[in-house]
Amino acid sequence: MSEGSASDGTRAAGPAVPVRMVAAEDLETTLAGLAPAEAAWARANGFRAAPGSALALPGAGGRVARVLVGLGTPAQRRRERLHLGAFARVAPAGVYRLEGDLAPDEAEQAALAWMLGRYRFDRYKGGRDDNGAGGEADLATPAGVDGGRVGRIAEGVFIARDLINTPASDMGPGALEQAARRLAGRHGAVVTVTEGDALLEQNLPMIHAVGRAGPEAPRLIELRWGREGGPAVTLVGKGVCFDTGGLDIKPSSGMALMKKDMGGAATALGLAHMVMAVGLPVRLRVLIPAVENSISAEAMRPGDILRSRKGLTVEVNNTDAEGRLILADALALAAEESPALIVDLATLTGAARVALGPDLVPFYTDDDGLAVELAAASARAADPLWRMPLWPGYEGDIEPDIADLDNAPAGGFAGSITAALFLRHFVGGVPWAHFDIYGWTPKARPGRPKGGECQAARAVFSVLEHRYGGA
């Protein structure tokens, strides 16, 4: 699967091969329940139910009788979340079905893991993917699982992955706008775009300042969908399509992955797809400030003072702290409608990675009830999040001498927290959560191939489902 496609996990043709997921501590019990020849084959091949391991057991006529998939020990299982994705990645073409007693949440997570594990990004490859998996391998929808719903969630993840994986040569602000328009066309949403100097006319000056040096005009992409009278939910995604750092230029090593600096925008679009495809009864608004942070005579300079949509002035002490500038204008615009919830997603700080690494997403909110909901959803959706503090003791760090706010306080301490404190100034008391995502899987893991990743979206979607119900 690639290019943002996902099936519902079913295929009618041919008999389905049983797949048994085996925990290490249950290995002997499992083998005792198999046919003697199958158990002997598993022992002869040294199957120990190690995490990610898989063994096909031979049946009559040279067919596969079943596949054993290892889950490892309890300690090993705590390290991964989407165990079946490892086998799905390499499974030969065919139809498979889960066997054994699985709780409904386990079965749903296994179905999602399968779909996410089958993802391929092959837009730039001429032949078959080189991982050895040939053709389509489908998992029959487990009993009690809504395969269509799980497929729509997986497709939202694929949309985000595809956008992040696409290089900046093919994913500038204009291409990001077209991606939003394609998504809107699928769901009957409406897109409006404010571009170039019109940003100044519409009082979005910091989006203009960050993007005016780029080869493509900066823009604010706005998508609206949903029923009148429903609860208003606004998603804001950072859309820096490439980040050189501006005049405070990054070293080459720092630019290597900057095609993913629009990961927040990609994730917002993936999440929007989940909401629209499932039909949540909300009024959805998506705001994406789309720019390139480039270098030219038009580039903003260190020491410049920018005036924001909200009227607050910002001293630019580092042009490489541009993401919070474009988000600030978009958040101020979002807050003017007083929605029930604002969620912003951004590949914002390296400090977040230093604190929590690439897998665990820090989030910030003043709403304790929302924080509890997000923590529960994180566990439910196997989408790891960790609440971080909006520590008021650091407010002084973002208050310079000659402006209201500083975009890059000196010292480097608590960089993810000070960025979140900066953004909070622009939401105006509206319920809000900020996610400082990485948007990338640096090393392949079950259900997560190396490359662009849609982080936090499944957890946020789970919160919205539990709050607002189904279609």
N, C-alpha and C positions, 0 to 999 in steps of 0.2 A: 504494500500500500504506500502511496505517496501523493504529493500534490493535494493534501488535505482531504483524502478520501477514507471512508471507513464503512464496512458493512455492518449488519446487525449481528454478525457472528454465526450465521447459519448458512448451510448449503445443503440442498436436498439430495444431490447425486451421490450414489455410492454408500456402502456401509461405513458407519463411523467407528474409528479406532478408539477404544477406551483409554483414557489417561488417568492414572492413579497418582495423586500427589502424596508423597511419603515423607513423614517426619523421621529423623534419624532414630528417635526413641521408640518409634512404632515399626521399625524395619522388620524385626523378626516376626511380629504378629502379622504384618502384611504378607510376608513371604509364606507363612504357614497357611494363609488363606488362598494362595495361588495353586494352580495345577502343579504337581511335582516337577514336571519338565520345565515349567516357567521359573519356579523357584530355583531349580538347579542351574538354569541359564544365568539368572541374576547373580547367584553366588559365584559361578565360574567366571563371570565378567567383573567381579569385584565391586558390584554396586553397593554403595554404603549410604545412599540417600544424602550425599553431600549437596549443599545448596547449588542450584543451577545445573546439576547433573541430570542426564536423561539416558534411559536404556530401553530400546525396543525389544520386546520379547517375541520370539518366533512362534507362529501358529501353523495350522494345517495349510498345505499347498503353497508354502513360502510367504504367506501373508503375515502381517504384523498382528499378533494377538492383542497386545496392549503395550502402552508405554508407561514406564515408571519415571516419575520426575521427583528429584530429591529436593527437600525443603531444609535439610540441615537440622542442627540442634536448636533448642529454644533461644540460646544466646545468638546463634547465627541468624535466626529468623528476625530477631530484633534489628539487625543491620540492614535488612532489605524490606521492601514493601510490596513489590509486584513480582512475586516469585515465578509464576508461570510464564512471564514474559521472556525468560531466558530460553526456554524450549521453543516458544512461539517464534523466536527470531530465526531458528535453524530448522524448524519442522519441515519435513518433505511435504509436497503437495498432497492434499487429501482432506478428509473431514474427521474431526476428532470430537470426543465427548468426555466430559468429566464423569468419573465414577467414584462411588464412596459417599458417605454421609457428610454433606457440607451445610453449614448454617447459611441462611440466605445472604448475609453480608459477605461471608467467605466466597460463596458462589459468584456474587456480583463482582467482587474484587478480582477473582480469577478471570472472569470474562473480560473485564477491563484490562487486566494485565496482558492477556492474550492479544487483544487488539493493539495496545500500545507497543507490544513487542514486535508486531508485524510491520511497524512503520518503516518506510524506506524514503530517503530523499535522493532520487535518481535523475533529477532534472538535467544534470550536466554529465550523465554517464551514458555511454553509447550502448552498453550491453547489460547483461544480467548483473545484479548485485553480486559482489565477489565474496559474500559470506557463505556461499554454498547452499542457500535455501532456494529451491527452484519452484516456481509456480505458486498458486494460492493454497494456503493451508488455513482452513476455517474451523472454528470451534462451534459445535452445536450449542445453542443457547441453553444454559442449565435451567432446570426446573425452577420456577418461581422468580426468574430474573427477566426484567423487561429489556430484551436485547436491543430494541430500537432506541430506548433512552440511553443505554450504555454506549451504543454506537454513535449517538449524537454528541455525547461527552467526548469520546475518543476523537471524533472529527474536529471538535473545537481545539483539542490539543494539537492535532495535525496541522490545522490552519496556522496556529502560532508557530509551530516548529518550522513549517515551510517558509514562512515569512522571515524568521530569524536566520535560517540557513542560507537564504538567498543573498548573494554578495551585494554590496552597495552599488556596484555598477548596474545592477538590475533592480535595486530596491531603494531608490531615492524618494524624496517627498511625493513626487508625482505618482510613482508606482505604488506607494503606500496608500495614496488617495484612491487609486484604481482598485486596490484590494478591498478597501472599505466599500466602494461602490458595487463591486461584484457581490459582496456579502449582503449588502442592502437589497440588491436585486433579487437574491434568493428568498428573502424573507419579507418583502414588501415594506422595507424601511426607507426612510428619506435621508439623503445626504446633502448637506450644504457645506461649502468650502469658502473660507476667507483667505485670500492669497496676496502675497506681496505687500505693496503699500496700502492695500485695503485693510491690513492689520492695524496700521496706524489710525486710519479713519474709524475703525471699530474699537479703538482703545484696547489693543492687544500689543503694547509696545515692546514688551520683553521678548515675546516670540519673534517679533520682527528683528530686534537687535541681535539675537543669537543667530538667526538664519540668514541675515541679509548678505553675508559674505559667500554663501554657498552658490554652486553652479545652477541650482534650481531655486525658485522663489520659495521662501518659507510659507507655511499655511497652517490654518486651524481647520481640521476635518471634524465635522459634527454629524453624527448619525442619530436619528430618532426613530423609535418603534414602540408600539404598544397601545393599549386601550386608554382612553381618557378616563380619569377618575381613579386609575390604579395607583398604587404607591410608586413614587418617583425614585428611580435608582440611576445614579450617574457614575459612569466609569471614565476615568481619566488615565490615558496611557502615554508615557514618554516616548516620543517618536524622533529621536536623534538618529537619522539614518546612517550617518557616519560621524565619528567624533575624532578630529585631529588633536583636540585640546585647544584649538584656536591659537592665538598668539603665545599663550603659555603651552607650547606644543608638547605633545607626548613624545617619549622616546619610541623607537620603532616597536619595541616589545610591548609597549602599552597600547599601540594601535592595532596589534595583530587580530584582536577579536572585536574591533569596534563596529563591525557590521551588525553586531548584536545589540548595539546601544538603542535600537528601536524595539527591544524586547518587551518593554512595557506596553507599547502600542499593539504589538503582535498578540500579546497575552490578553489585552482588553478586547481585541477583535475575536479571539478564540472564545473568551468567556461570553461575549455578546452572542456568538453563534449558539452556545449552549442554551442561553436564556431564550433566544428566539425560536430555536428548533424544537425545544421542549414546550414552548408556549407558556412560560410563566406569566401570570397576570399582573405585570408591572408596566410602568411607563419608563422605558429604557432610553437613556441618553449616553452617547459615547463621545468624548472629546479627545482628539489627538492633535497636539501641537507637533507638526512634522517639519523638521529642519535638518540641515547639515551644519555642523560646527566646523567651519572651514577658515582658511586664511586668505585674505586679500586686502586691498586698500579699504574695503568696507567693514572689515572685522572690528568688533568691539575690542576695546583696549583694557588692560589692567588699570584700575584706578577710575574708570568711567563710572558715572552715577546714572543709573537707569530709573525711570519712573514706571511703576507697575500699574496694571489696570485698577488695582485697589487704591492707588494713590500713594502707597508706601514707596519710598526711595530705597534703592539697593546699590551699595558700593560693590563694584566688580573687583575683587581682590585676586581672583584667578579665573581666567576665561575657560578653564577646564571644569569648572563647577557650573556648567550651563544648564544641566537638566532641571535643576530646581527653579531656574529662571523661567523657562517655558511652562513648567508645571504650575508655577505661581499664578500666571495670568489665566491659565485654563481652570485652575481651582477657584479663583475669584469669580470667573464667569459661571462655573457650576453652582457655587454657593448662592448666587443671586436668585435662583429659583427655589431655594430652600427645599431641596429634595429630602426624602426620608433617609437616604444614605448616599454618601460619596465614597467611592473606592478609587484610590490611585495606585498604579502599578508602574514601577520604574527601575531600570538598571542604574541605580543612582550613585552608590558609593562603594569604593574598594574597602572602606572600613567595615561594611557589613560582612564582607567575605573574610576579613581578618578575624572578626568576632565569631562568626557562625559557619564559615566555610561555604562551599558551593551548593550544598544540598538543602540546608536549613534556612528558611526565609524569615527574616525579622519583620514584624509588623508593629505598627504604632497606632494607638487610638486612646482618646480620653474616655471612651464609653466602655465601662467595665462589663456591662451586659453583652455588648458586641464582642468583647475580647473573650468572654466565656463561650459564646456561640462559635467563634472562630477556632478556639482550641478544640472544642468537641468535633467540629467539622473536619479539622485537620486529621484527627484520628480516624474518623468515619470514612474519609475519602482517601486515606493514605497519602496525604499531601502535606508534607511537614512544614509547620509554622512555629514561630517562637515569639511571644510578646516581649517587646523591649520598652524601656521607660522613656516617656517624654519628661526628662528630668529638668525641673525648673531652675536648678542651680547652674545650668549651662546656658540659660537665656542670654546672660551678659556677653557670652562669646560671639553672638551673632548681632551685636549692637555696636557698630563702629562709631567713630567720633563725628563724622560729617554726613551720615545718612541714617535712615531708619534701620536698615538691615545690612548685614555683610554676607555675601554669598559664599565665602571661603575663609572662615576664621583661622587665624594663625595657630600653630602648635600641633595640629593634626589629631589631637585627642578626641575621642567620642564622635568621630565624623558622621556616622550614620544617625546618631541622636541629634546632633546639631542641624543636620539636613532636615530631619523630620520636624524639629522645632521651627525651622525657617518656613516650611510648608504650612504649618498650623496657623500661621499668621494670616493665611489667605482663605481659610475655609469658613471663617465667620461663625463658629459655634454650631454648624451643621454636623450631625453624626457622620463621622469620617474615619476611614482606616487607610493607612499608607503602608505599602509593601515594597521593601527594598530588595528586589529580586536579582538573581544572577542571570537567568535566562539561558543557561548553557549547562550541559552535562560534559565535564572534561574527560571522563572515562566511562565507557559503556557499562551500564548496570542493567539488571533485569527490568524490562519494560521501558528503558530509557537509553536509547542508542546515543553514542557520542554526538554532540551537536546541540542545536537550538532546543530549548525546553520551555514548556508552558508551566510555570510555577505559580502556585497559589490560586489559580483559576478554579480548580475542582473544589477546593475548600470553600471559596467564596460562593460558588454556584450552590454548594450544599447548604450554606447558610440561607441563601435566597429561596431555595426550595422549601426549607423548613419554615421560613418566615411567611412566605406568601403562597405556598401551595402549588398545585399543578395547574394545567391548562383548564 
